[in-house]
Amino acid sequence: MLGANGVLLLTLLLYAGIIYGVVRLIKYLIRYGIDSYFQKLDAQQTEHKE
């Protein structure tokens, strides 16, 4: 059986894993948003040049 320290450690590891996943998801969404923004901006600029 796990003691109180083991349960605390597992809880902290679980929280750390959740926070790590959320941070990676936010980074991905920001990077994807920036890429799509510049693609749309580039598409608008090419429309105006033609």
mmCIF entry with sequence, helices, sheets and N, C-alpha, C, O atoms, coordinates in Angstrom:
data_MODEL
# 
_entry.id   MODEL 
# 
_entity.id                         1 
_entity.type                       polymer 
_entity.pdbx_number_of_molecules   1 
# 
_entity_poly.entity_id                      1 
_entity_poly.type                           'polypeptide(L)' 
_entity_poly.nstd_linkage                   no 
_entity_poly.nstd_monomer                   no 
_entity_poly.pdbx_seq_one_letter_code       MLGANGVLLLTLLLYAGIIYGVVRLIKYLIRYGIDSYFQKLDAQQTEHKE 
_entity_poly.pdbx_seq_one_letter_code_can   MLGANGVLLLTLLLYAGIIYGVVRLIKYLIRYGIDSYFQKLDAQQTEHKE 
_entity_poly.pdbx_strand_id                 A 
# 
loop_
_entity_poly_seq.entity_id 
_entity_poly_seq.num 
_entity_poly_seq.mon_id 
_entity_poly_seq.hetero 
1 1  MET n 
1 2  LEU n 
1 3  GLY n 
1 4  ALA n 
1 5  ASN n 
1 6  GLY n 
1 7  VAL n 
1 8  LEU n 
1 9  LEU n 
1 10 LEU n 
1 11 THR n 
1 12 LEU n 
1 13 LEU n 
1 14 LEU n 
1 15 TYR n 
1 16 ALA n 
1 17 GLY n 
1 18 ILE n 
1 19 ILE n 
1 20 TYR n 
1 21 GLY n 
1 22 VAL n 
1 23 VAL n 
1 24 ARG n 
1 25 LEU n 
1 26 ILE n 
1 27 LYS n 
1 28 TYR n 
1 29 LEU n 
1 30 ILE n 
1 31 ARG n 
1 32 TYR n 
1 33 GLY n 
1 34 ILE n 
1 35 ASP n 
1 36 SER n 
1 37 TYR n 
1 38 PHE n 
1 39 GLN n 
1 40 LYS n 
1 41 LEU n 
1 42 ASP n 
1 43 ALA n 
1 44 GLN n 
1 45 GLN n 
1 46 THR n 
1 47 GLU n 
1 48 HIS n 
1 49 LYS n 
1 50 GLU n 
# 
_struct_asym.id          A 
_struct_asym.entity_id   1 
# 
_struct_conf.conf_type_id            HELX_P 
_struct_conf.id                      HELX_P1 
_struct_conf.pdbx_PDB_helix_id       AA1 
_struct_conf.beg_label_comp_id       ALA 
_struct_conf.beg_label_asym_id       A 
_struct_conf.beg_label_seq_id        4 
_struct_conf.pdbx_beg_PDB_ins_code   ? 
_struct_conf.end_label_comp_id       LYS 
_struct_conf.end_label_asym_id       A 
_struct_conf.end_label_seq_id        49 
_struct_conf.pdbx_end_PDB_ins_code   ? 
_struct_conf.beg_auth_comp_id        ALA 
_struct_conf.beg_auth_asym_id        A 
_struct_conf.beg_auth_seq_id         4 
_struct_conf.end_auth_comp_id        LYS 
_struct_conf.end_auth_asym_id        A 
_struct_conf.end_auth_seq_id         49 
_struct_conf.pdbx_PDB_helix_class    1 
_struct_conf.details                 ? 
_struct_conf.pdbx_PDB_helix_length   46 
# 
_struct_conf_type.id          HELX_P 
_struct_conf_type.criteria    ? 
_struct_conf_type.reference   ? 
# 
loop_
_atom_site.group_PDB 
_atom_site.id 
_atom_site.type_symbol 
_atom_site.label_atom_id 
_atom_site.label_alt_id 
_atom_site.label_comp_id 
_atom_site.label_asym_id 
_atom_site.label_entity_id 
_atom_site.label_seq_id 
_atom_site.pdbx_PDB_ins_code 
_atom_site.Cartn_x 
_atom_site.Cartn_y 
_atom_site.Cartn_z 
_atom_site.occupancy 
_atom_site.B_iso_or_equiv 
_atom_site.pdbx_formal_charge 
_atom_site.auth_seq_id 
_atom_site.auth_comp_id 
_atom_site.auth_asym_id 
_atom_site.auth_atom_id 
_atom_site.pdbx_PDB_model_num 
ATOM 1   N N  . MET A 1 1  ? 0.832  -1.198 0.000   1.00 0.00 ? 1  MET A N  1 
ATOM 2   C CA . MET A 1 1  ? 0.000  0.000  0.000   1.00 0.00 ? 1  MET A CA 1 
ATOM 3   C C  . MET A 1 1  ? 0.874  1.258  0.000   1.00 0.00 ? 1  MET A C  1 
ATOM 4   O O  . MET A 1 1  ? 1.954  1.281  0.591   1.00 0.00 ? 1  MET A O  1 
ATOM 5   N N  . LEU A 1 2  ? 0.400  2.265  -0.652  1.00 0.00 ? 2  LEU A N  1 
ATOM 6   C CA . LEU A 1 2  ? 1.116  3.539  -0.657  1.00 0.00 ? 2  LEU A CA 1 
ATOM 7   C C  . LEU A 1 2  ? 0.798  4.323  0.604   1.00 0.00 ? 2  LEU A C  1 
ATOM 8   O O  . LEU A 1 2  ? -0.323 4.309  1.113   1.00 0.00 ? 2  LEU A O  1 
ATOM 9   N N  . GLY A 1 3  ? 1.819  5.003  1.086   1.00 0.00 ? 3  GLY A N  1 
ATOM 10  C CA . GLY A 1 3  ? 1.595  5.875  2.227   1.00 0.00 ? 3  GLY A CA 1 
ATOM 11  C C  . GLY A 1 3  ? 1.077  7.226  1.761   1.00 0.00 ? 3  GLY A C  1 
ATOM 12  O O  . GLY A 1 3  ? 0.781  7.424  0.582   1.00 0.00 ? 3  GLY A O  1 
ATOM 13  N N  . ALA A 1 4  ? 0.976  8.130  2.690   1.00 0.00 ? 4  ALA A N  1 
ATOM 14  C CA . ALA A 1 4  ? 0.490  9.471  2.366   1.00 0.00 ? 4  ALA A CA 1 
ATOM 15  C C  . ALA A 1 4  ? 1.435  10.175 1.401   1.00 0.00 ? 4  ALA A C  1 
ATOM 16  O O  . ALA A 1 4  ? 0.999  10.911 0.516   1.00 0.00 ? 4  ALA A O  1 
ATOM 17  N N  . ASN A 1 5  ? 2.742  9.940  1.581   1.00 0.00 ? 5  ASN A N  1 
ATOM 18  C CA . ASN A 1 5  ? 3.713  10.582 0.683   1.00 0.00 ? 5  ASN A CA 1 
ATOM 19  C C  . ASN A 1 5  ? 3.593  10.032 -0.734  1.00 0.00 ? 5  ASN A C  1 
ATOM 20  O O  . ASN A 1 5  ? 3.752  10.787 -1.694  1.00 0.00 ? 5  ASN A O  1 
ATOM 21  N N  . GLY A 1 6  ? 3.322  8.757  -0.889  1.00 0.00 ? 6  GLY A N  1 
ATOM 22  C CA . GLY A 1 6  ? 3.160  8.166  -2.209  1.00 0.00 ? 6  GLY A CA 1 
ATOM 23  C C  . GLY A 1 6  ? 1.945  8.716  -2.932  1.00 0.00 ? 6  GLY A C  1 
ATOM 24  O O  . GLY A 1 6  ? 2.002  9.008  -4.127  1.00 0.00 ? 6  GLY A O  1 
ATOM 25  N N  . VAL A 1 7  ? 0.858  8.855  -2.212  1.00 0.00 ? 7  VAL A N  1 
ATOM 26  C CA . VAL A 1 7  ? -0.357 9.403  -2.805  1.00 0.00 ? 7  VAL A CA 1 
ATOM 27  C C  . VAL A 1 7  ? -0.124 10.856 -3.213  1.00 0.00 ? 7  VAL A C  1 
ATOM 28  O O  . VAL A 1 7  ? -0.556 11.283 -4.284  1.00 0.00 ? 7  VAL A O  1 
ATOM 29  N N  . LEU A 1 8  ? 0.562  11.612 -2.353  1.00 0.00 ? 8  LEU A N  1 
ATOM 30  C CA . LEU A 1 8  ? 0.866  13.011 -2.669  1.00 0.00 ? 8  LEU A CA 1 
ATOM 31  C C  . LEU A 1 8  ? 1.747  13.097 -3.911  1.00 0.00 ? 8  LEU A C  1 
ATOM 32  O O  . LEU A 1 8  ? 1.531  13.949 -4.773  1.00 0.00 ? 8  LEU A O  1 
ATOM 33  N N  . LEU A 1 9  ? 2.733  12.219 -3.998  1.00 0.00 ? 9  LEU A N  1 
ATOM 34  C CA . LEU A 1 9  ? 3.637  12.215 -5.156  1.00 0.00 ? 9  LEU A CA 1 
ATOM 35  C C  . LEU A 1 9  ? 2.880  11.882 -6.433  1.00 0.00 ? 9  LEU A C  1 
ATOM 36  O O  . LEU A 1 9  ? 3.076  12.535 -7.458  1.00 0.00 ? 9  LEU A O  1 
ATOM 37  N N  . LEU A 1 10 ? 2.023  10.879 -6.383  1.00 0.00 ? 10 LEU A N  1 
ATOM 38  C CA . LEU A 1 10 ? 1.240  10.520 -7.570  1.00 0.00 ? 10 LEU A CA 1 
ATOM 39  C C  . LEU A 1 10 ? 0.309  11.651 -7.977  1.00 0.00 ? 10 LEU A C  1 
ATOM 40  O O  . LEU A 1 10 ? 0.129  11.905 -9.168  1.00 0.00 ? 10 LEU A O  1 
ATOM 41  N N  . THR A 1 11 ? -0.287 12.334 -7.000  1.00 0.00 ? 11 THR A N  1 
ATOM 42  C CA . THR A 1 11 ? -1.169 13.454 -7.307  1.00 0.00 ? 11 THR A CA 1 
ATOM 43  C C  . THR A 1 11 ? -0.389 14.581 -7.976  1.00 0.00 ? 11 THR A C  1 
ATOM 44  O O  . THR A 1 11 ? -0.854 15.170 -8.952  1.00 0.00 ? 11 THR A O  1 
ATOM 45  N N  . LEU A 1 12 ? 0.791  14.877 -7.451  1.00 0.00 ? 12 LEU A N  1 
ATOM 46  C CA . LEU A 1 12 ? 1.614  15.935 -8.052  1.00 0.00 ? 12 LEU A CA 1 
ATOM 47  C C  . LEU A 1 12 ? 2.053  15.560 -9.463  1.00 0.00 ? 12 LEU A C  1 
ATOM 48  O O  . LEU A 1 12 ? 2.060  16.407 -10.356 1.00 0.00 ? 12 LEU A O  1 
ATOM 49  N N  . LEU A 1 13 ? 2.417  14.298 -9.669  1.00 0.00 ? 13 LEU A N  1 
ATOM 50  C CA . LEU A 1 13 ? 2.805  13.852 -11.011 1.00 0.00 ? 13 LEU A CA 1 
ATOM 51  C C  . LEU A 1 13 ? 1.625  13.960 -11.978 1.00 0.00 ? 13 LEU A C  1 
ATOM 52  O O  . LEU A 1 13 ? 1.797  14.349 -13.134 1.00 0.00 ? 13 LEU A O  1 
ATOM 53  N N  . LEU A 1 14 ? 0.446  13.621 -11.509 1.00 0.00 ? 14 LEU A N  1 
ATOM 54  C CA . LEU A 1 14 ? -0.744 13.730 -12.349 1.00 0.00 ? 14 LEU A CA 1 
ATOM 55  C C  . LEU A 1 14 ? -1.000 15.183 -12.733 1.00 0.00 ? 14 LEU A C  1 
ATOM 56  O O  . LEU A 1 14 ? -1.251 15.488 -13.899 1.00 0.00 ? 14 LEU A O  1 
ATOM 57  N N  . TYR A 1 15 ? -0.935 16.078 -11.746 1.00 0.00 ? 15 TYR A N  1 
ATOM 58  C CA . TYR A 1 15 ? -1.122 17.504 -12.040 1.00 0.00 ? 15 TYR A CA 1 
ATOM 59  C C  . TYR A 1 15 ? -0.046 18.020 -12.988 1.00 0.00 ? 15 TYR A C  1 
ATOM 60  O O  . TYR A 1 15 ? -0.340 18.794 -13.899 1.00 0.00 ? 15 TYR A O  1 
ATOM 61  N N  . ALA A 1 16 ? 1.199  17.596 -12.780 1.00 0.00 ? 16 ALA A N  1 
ATOM 62  C CA . ALA A 1 16 ? 2.289  18.041 -13.652 1.00 0.00 ? 16 ALA A CA 1 
ATOM 63  C C  . ALA A 1 16 ? 2.047  17.565 -15.081 1.00 0.00 ? 16 ALA A C  1 
ATOM 64  O O  . ALA A 1 16 ? 2.293  18.309 -16.031 1.00 0.00 ? 16 ALA A O  1 
ATOM 65  N N  . GLY A 1 17 ? 1.571  16.338 -15.240 1.00 0.00 ? 17 GLY A N  1 
ATOM 66  C CA . GLY A 1 17 ? 1.281  15.819 -16.575 1.00 0.00 ? 17 GLY A CA 1 
ATOM 67  C C  . GLY A 1 17 ? 0.158  16.587 -17.248 1.00 0.00 ? 17 GLY A C  1 
ATOM 68  O O  . GLY A 1 17 ? 0.227  16.874 -18.443 1.00 0.00 ? 17 GLY A O  1 
ATOM 69  N N  . ILE A 1 18 ? -0.869 16.918 -16.492 1.00 0.00 ? 18 ILE A N  1 
ATOM 70  C CA . ILE A 1 18 ? -1.990 17.676 -17.058 1.00 0.00 ? 18 ILE A CA 1 
ATOM 71  C C  . ILE A 1 18 ? -1.529 19.070 -17.473 1.00 0.00 ? 18 ILE A C  1 
ATOM 72  O O  . ILE A 1 18 ? -1.861 19.539 -18.562 1.00 0.00 ? 18 ILE A O  1 
ATOM 73  N N  . ILE A 1 19 ? -0.764 19.733 -16.606 1.00 0.00 ? 19 ILE A N  1 
ATOM 74  C CA . ILE A 1 19 ? -0.279 21.076 -16.929 1.00 0.00 ? 19 ILE A CA 1 
ATOM 75  C C  . ILE A 1 19 ? 0.635  21.036 -18.148 1.00 0.00 ? 19 ILE A C  1 
ATOM 76  O O  . ILE A 1 19 ? 0.555  21.910 -19.011 1.00 0.00 ? 19 ILE A O  1 
ATOM 77  N N  . TYR A 1 20 ? 1.507  20.024 -18.225 1.00 0.00 ? 20 TYR A N  1 
ATOM 78  C CA . TYR A 1 20 ? 2.406  19.886 -19.371 1.00 0.00 ? 20 TYR A CA 1 
ATOM 79  C C  . TYR A 1 20 ? 1.609  19.728 -20.670 1.00 0.00 ? 20 TYR A C  1 
ATOM 80  O O  . TYR A 1 20 ? 1.935  20.348 -21.682 1.00 0.00 ? 20 TYR A O  1 
ATOM 81  N N  . GLY A 1 21 ? 0.576  18.905 -20.636 1.00 0.00 ? 21 GLY A N  1 
ATOM 82  C CA . GLY A 1 21 ? -0.248 18.701 -21.822 1.00 0.00 ? 21 GLY A CA 1 
ATOM 83  C C  . GLY A 1 21 ? -0.983 19.965 -22.234 1.00 0.00 ? 21 GLY A C  1 
ATOM 84  O O  . GLY A 1 21 ? -1.083 20.272 -23.422 1.00 0.00 ? 21 GLY A O  1 
ATOM 85  N N  . VAL A 1 22 ? -1.499 20.701 -21.253 1.00 0.00 ? 22 VAL A N  1 
ATOM 86  C CA . VAL A 1 22 ? -2.222 21.940 -21.556 1.00 0.00 ? 22 VAL A CA 1 
ATOM 87  C C  . VAL A 1 22 ? -1.276 22.972 -22.164 1.00 0.00 ? 22 VAL A C  1 
ATOM 88  O O  . VAL A 1 22 ? -1.632 23.652 -23.126 1.00 0.00 ? 22 VAL A O  1 
ATOM 89  N N  . VAL A 1 23 ? -0.074 23.088 -21.606 1.00 0.00 ? 23 VAL A N  1 
ATOM 90  C CA . VAL A 1 23 ? 0.901  24.050 -22.134 1.00 0.00 ? 23 VAL A CA 1 
ATOM 91  C C  . VAL A 1 23 ? 1.281  23.695 -23.567 1.00 0.00 ? 23 VAL A C  1 
ATOM 92  O O  . VAL A 1 23 ? 1.369  24.578 -24.420 1.00 0.00 ? 23 VAL A O  1 
ATOM 93  N N  . ARG A 1 24 ? 1.507  22.411 -23.841 1.00 0.00 ? 24 ARG A N  1 
ATOM 94  C CA . ARG A 1 24 ? 1.840  22.004 -25.212 1.00 0.00 ? 24 ARG A CA 1 
ATOM 95  C C  . ARG A 1 24 ? 0.691  22.290 -26.170 1.00 0.00 ? 24 ARG A C  1 
ATOM 96  O O  . ARG A 1 24 ? 0.917  22.704 -27.307 1.00 0.00 ? 24 ARG A O  1 
ATOM 97  N N  . LEU A 1 25 ? -0.534 22.071 -25.716 1.00 0.00 ? 25 LEU A N  1 
ATOM 98  C CA . LEU A 1 25 ? -1.701 22.344 -26.551 1.00 0.00 ? 25 LEU A CA 1 
ATOM 99  C C  . LEU A 1 25 ? -1.810 23.832 -26.852 1.00 0.00 ? 25 LEU A C  1 
ATOM 100 O O  . LEU A 1 25 ? -2.083 24.213 -27.990 1.00 0.00 ? 25 LEU A O  1 
ATOM 101 N N  . ILE A 1 26 ? -1.601 24.668 -25.858 1.00 0.00 ? 26 ILE A N  1 
ATOM 102 C CA . ILE A 1 26 ? -1.669 26.115 -26.070 1.00 0.00 ? 26 ILE A CA 1 
ATOM 103 C C  . ILE A 1 26 ? -0.578 26.562 -27.032 1.00 0.00 ? 26 ILE A C  1 
ATOM 104 O O  . ILE A 1 26 ? -0.831 27.379 -27.917 1.00 0.00 ? 26 ILE A O  1 
ATOM 105 N N  . LYS A 1 27 ? 0.644  26.031 -26.868 1.00 0.00 ? 27 LYS A N  1 
ATOM 106 C CA . LYS A 1 27 ? 1.732  26.382 -27.790 1.00 0.00 ? 27 LYS A CA 1 
ATOM 107 C C  . LYS A 1 27 ? 1.371  25.986 -29.219 1.00 0.00 ? 27 LYS A C  1 
ATOM 108 O O  . LYS A 1 27 ? 1.606  26.751 -30.154 1.00 0.00 ? 27 LYS A O  1 
ATOM 109 N N  . TYR A 1 28 ? 0.804  24.798 -29.388 1.00 0.00 ? 28 TYR A N  1 
ATOM 110 C CA . TYR A 1 28 ? 0.432  24.332 -30.722 1.00 0.00 ? 28 TYR A CA 1 
ATOM 111 C C  . TYR A 1 28 ? -0.637 25.237 -31.330 1.00 0.00 ? 28 TYR A C  1 
ATOM 112 O O  . TYR A 1 28 ? -0.558 25.607 -32.501 1.00 0.00 ? 28 TYR A O  1 
ATOM 113 N N  . LEU A 1 29 ? -1.630 25.587 -30.525 1.00 0.00 ? 29 LEU A N  1 
ATOM 114 C CA . LEU A 1 29 ? -2.707 26.435 -31.040 1.00 0.00 ? 29 LEU A CA 1 
ATOM 115 C C  . LEU A 1 29 ? -2.194 27.819 -31.409 1.00 0.00 ? 29 LEU A C  1 
ATOM 116 O O  . LEU A 1 29 ? -2.613 28.388 -32.417 1.00 0.00 ? 29 LEU A O  1 
ATOM 117 N N  . ILE A 1 30 ? -1.288 28.366 -30.598 1.00 0.00 ? 30 ILE A N  1 
ATOM 118 C CA . ILE A 1 30 ? -0.729 29.675 -30.919 1.00 0.00 ? 30 ILE A CA 1 
ATOM 119 C C  . ILE A 1 30 ? 0.076  29.601 -32.212 1.00 0.00 ? 30 ILE A C  1 
ATOM 120 O O  . ILE A 1 30 ? -0.059 30.467 -33.076 1.00 0.00 ? 30 ILE A O  1 
ATOM 121 N N  . ARG A 1 31 ? 0.915  28.567 -32.351 1.00 0.00 ? 31 ARG A N  1 
ATOM 122 C CA . ARG A 1 31 ? 1.735  28.430 -33.556 1.00 0.00 ? 31 ARG A CA 1 
ATOM 123 C C  . ARG A 1 31 ? 0.853  28.244 -34.782 1.00 0.00 ? 31 ARG A C  1 
ATOM 124 O O  . ARG A 1 31 ? 1.118  28.838 -35.827 1.00 0.00 ? 31 ARG A O  1 
ATOM 125 N N  . TYR A 1 32 ? -0.201 27.420 -34.668 1.00 0.00 ? 32 TYR A N  1 
ATOM 126 C CA . TYR A 1 32 ? -1.107 27.195 -35.787 1.00 0.00 ? 32 TYR A CA 1 
ATOM 127 C C  . TYR A 1 32 ? -1.851 28.482 -36.125 1.00 0.00 ? 32 TYR A C  1 
ATOM 128 O O  . TYR A 1 32 ? -2.054 28.789 -37.300 1.00 0.00 ? 32 TYR A O  1 
ATOM 129 N N  . GLY A 1 33 ? -2.256 29.231 -35.115 1.00 0.00 ? 33 GLY A N  1 
ATOM 130 C CA . GLY A 1 33 ? -2.967 30.480 -35.349 1.00 0.00 ? 33 GLY A CA 1 
ATOM 131 C C  . GLY A 1 33 ? -2.095 31.499 -36.054 1.00 0.00 ? 33 GLY A C  1 
ATOM 132 O O  . GLY A 1 33 ? -2.560 32.193 -36.958 1.00 0.00 ? 33 GLY A O  1 
ATOM 133 N N  . ILE A 1 34 ? -0.831 31.599 -35.650 1.00 0.00 ? 34 ILE A N  1 
ATOM 134 C CA . ILE A 1 34 ? 0.092  32.542 -36.288 1.00 0.00 ? 34 ILE A CA 1 
ATOM 135 C C  . ILE A 1 34 ? 0.332  32.133 -37.740 1.00 0.00 ? 34 ILE A C  1 
ATOM 136 O O  . ILE A 1 34 ? 0.325  32.979 -38.634 1.00 0.00 ? 34 ILE A O  1 
ATOM 137 N N  . ASP A 1 35 ? 0.542  30.837 -37.975 1.00 0.00 ? 35 ASP A N  1 
ATOM 138 C CA . ASP A 1 35 ? 0.768  30.363 -39.342 1.00 0.00 ? 35 ASP A CA 1 
ATOM 139 C C  . ASP A 1 35 ? -0.436 30.656 -40.236 1.00 0.00 ? 35 ASP A C  1 
ATOM 140 O O  . ASP A 1 35 ? -0.281 31.129 -41.361 1.00 0.00 ? 35 ASP A O  1 
ATOM 141 N N  . SER A 1 36 ? -1.632 30.372 -39.729 1.00 0.00 ? 36 SER A N  1 
ATOM 142 C CA . SER A 1 36 ? -2.822 30.610 -40.558 1.00 0.00 ? 36 SER A CA 1 
ATOM 143 C C  . SER A 1 36 ? -3.030 32.101 -40.789 1.00 0.00 ? 36 SER A C  1 
ATOM 144 O O  . SER A 1 36 ? -3.503 32.501 -41.853 1.00 0.00 ? 36 SER A O  1 
ATOM 145 N N  . TYR A 1 37 ? -2.682 32.931 -39.801 1.00 0.00 ? 37 TYR A N  1 
ATOM 146 C CA . TYR A 1 37 ? -2.822 34.379 -39.963 1.00 0.00 ? 37 TYR A CA 1 
ATOM 147 C C  . TYR A 1 37 ? -1.924 34.877 -41.087 1.00 0.00 ? 37 TYR A C  1 
ATOM 148 O O  . TYR A 1 37 ? -2.353 35.663 -41.931 1.00 0.00 ? 37 TYR A O  1 
ATOM 149 N N  . PHE A 1 38 ? -0.662 34.411 -41.095 1.00 0.00 ? 38 PHE A N  1 
ATOM 150 C CA . PHE A 1 38 ? 0.249  34.870 -42.138 1.00 0.00 ? 38 PHE A CA 1 
ATOM 151 C C  . PHE A 1 38 ? -0.135 34.315 -43.505 1.00 0.00 ? 38 PHE A C  1 
ATOM 152 O O  . PHE A 1 38 ? 0.086  34.976 -44.520 1.00 0.00 ? 38 PHE A O  1 
ATOM 153 N N  . GLN A 1 39 ? -0.706 33.110 -43.549 1.00 0.00 ? 39 GLN A N  1 
ATOM 154 C CA . GLN A 1 39 ? -1.167 32.576 -44.828 1.00 0.00 ? 39 GLN A CA 1 
ATOM 155 C C  . GLN A 1 39 ? -2.327 33.409 -45.372 1.00 0.00 ? 39 GLN A C  1 
ATOM 156 O O  . GLN A 1 39 ? -2.377 33.701 -46.567 1.00 0.00 ? 39 GLN A O  1 
ATOM 157 N N  . LYS A 1 40 ? -3.245 33.787 -44.508 1.00 0.00 ? 40 LYS A N  1 
ATOM 158 C CA . LYS A 1 40 ? -4.371 34.626 -44.944 1.00 0.00 ? 40 LYS A CA 1 
ATOM 159 C C  . LYS A 1 40 ? -3.877 36.001 -45.377 1.00 0.00 ? 40 LYS A C  1 
ATOM 160 O O  . LYS A 1 40 ? -4.355 36.550 -46.370 1.00 0.00 ? 40 LYS A O  1 
ATOM 161 N N  . LEU A 1 41 ? -2.926 36.556 -44.639 1.00 0.00 ? 41 LEU A N  1 
ATOM 162 C CA . LEU A 1 41 ? -2.369 37.859 -44.982 1.00 0.00 ? 41 LEU A CA 1 
ATOM 163 C C  . LEU A 1 41 ? -1.673 37.789 -46.341 1.00 0.00 ? 41 LEU A C  1 
ATOM 164 O O  . LEU A 1 41 ? -1.817 38.696 -47.162 1.00 0.00 ? 41 LEU A O  1 
ATOM 165 N N  . ASP A 1 42 ? -0.926 36.726 -46.575 1.00 0.00 ? 42 ASP A N  1 
ATOM 166 C CA . ASP A 1 42 ? -0.243 36.547 -47.854 1.00 0.00 ? 42 ASP A CA 1 
ATOM 167 C C  . ASP A 1 42 ? -1.255 36.390 -48.986 1.00 0.00 ? 42 ASP A C  1 
ATOM 168 O O  . ASP A 1 42 ? -1.060 36.927 -50.077 1.00 0.00 ? 42 ASP A O  1 
ATOM 169 N N  . ALA A 1 43 ? -2.331 35.658 -48.727 1.00 0.00 ? 43 ALA A N  1 
ATOM 170 C CA . ALA A 1 43 ? -3.360 35.484 -49.753 1.00 0.00 ? 43 ALA A CA 1 
ATOM 171 C C  . ALA A 1 43 ? -4.026 36.818 -50.081 1.00 0.00 ? 43 ALA A C  1 
ATOM 172 O O  . ALA A 1 43 ? -4.323 37.092 -51.244 1.00 0.00 ? 43 ALA A O  1 
ATOM 173 N N  . GLN A 1 44 ? -4.260 37.638 -49.076 1.00 0.00 ? 44 GLN A N  1 
ATOM 174 C CA . GLN A 1 44 ? -4.864 38.951 -49.326 1.00 0.00 ? 44 GLN A CA 1 
ATOM 175 C C  . GLN A 1 44 ? -3.921 39.842 -50.122 1.00 0.00 ? 44 GLN A C  1 
ATOM 176 O O  . GLN A 1 44 ? -4.361 40.580 -51.004 1.00 0.00 ? 44 GLN A O  1 
ATOM 177 N N  . GLN A 1 45 ? -2.639 39.781 -49.819 1.00 0.00 ? 45 GLN A N  1 
ATOM 178 C CA . GLN A 1 45 ? -1.675 40.617 -50.535 1.00 0.00 ? 45 GLN A CA 1 
ATOM 179 C C  . GLN A 1 45 ? -1.556 40.192 -51.995 1.00 0.00 ? 45 GLN A C  1 
ATOM 180 O O  . GLN A 1 45 ? -1.421 41.043 -52.874 1.00 0.00 ? 45 GLN A O  1 
ATOM 181 N N  . THR A 1 46 ? -1.603 38.911 -52.261 1.00 0.00 ? 46 THR A N  1 
ATOM 182 C CA . THR A 1 46 ? -1.513 38.466 -53.658 1.00 0.00 ? 46 THR A CA 1 
ATOM 183 C C  . THR A 1 46 ? -2.790 38.835 -54.418 1.00 0.00 ? 46 THR A C  1 
ATOM 184 O O  . THR A 1 46 ? -2.735 39.084 -55.623 1.00 0.00 ? 46 THR A O  1 
ATOM 185 N N  . GLU A 1 47 ? -3.938 38.875 -53.734 1.00 0.00 ? 47 GLU A N  1 
ATOM 186 C CA . GLU A 1 47 ? -5.166 39.308 -54.405 1.00 0.00 ? 47 GLU A CA 1 
ATOM 187 C C  . GLU A 1 47 ? -5.094 40.774 -54.787 1.00 0.00 ? 47 GLU A C  1 
ATOM 188 O O  . GLU A 1 47 ? -5.569 41.158 -55.856 1.00 0.00 ? 47 GLU A O  1 
ATOM 189 N N  . HIS A 1 48 ? -4.512 41.594 -53.936 1.00 0.00 ? 48 HIS A N  1 
ATOM 190 C CA . HIS A 1 48 ? -4.432 43.019 -54.223 1.00 0.00 ? 48 HIS A CA 1 
ATOM 191 C C  . HIS A 1 48 ? -3.409 43.336 -55.331 1.00 0.00 ? 48 HIS A C  1 
ATOM 192 O O  . HIS A 1 48 ? -3.554 44.321 -56.054 1.00 0.00 ? 48 HIS A O  1 
ATOM 193 N N  . LYS A 1 49 ? -2.385 42.496 -55.451 1.00 0.00 ? 49 LYS A N  1 
ATOM 194 C CA . LYS A 1 49 ? -1.361 42.742 -56.484 1.00 0.00 ? 49 LYS A CA 1 
ATOM 195 C C  . LYS A 1 49 ? -1.898 42.434 -57.873 1.00 0.00 ? 49 LYS A C  1 
ATOM 196 O O  . LYS A 1 49 ? -1.499 43.064 -58.853 1.00 0.00 ? 49 LYS A O  1 
ATOM 197 N N  . GLU A 1 50 ? -2.802 41.465 -57.956 1.00 0.00 ? 50 GLU A N  1 
ATOM 198 C CA . GLU A 1 50 ? -3.302 41.064 -59.285 1.00 0.00 ? 50 GLU A CA 1 
ATOM 199 C C  . GLU A 1 50 ? -4.339 42.009 -59.833 1.00 0.00 ? 50 GLU A C  1 
ATOM 200 O O  . GLU A 1 50 ? -4.845 41.798 -60.935 1.00 0.00 ? 50 GLU A O  1 
# 
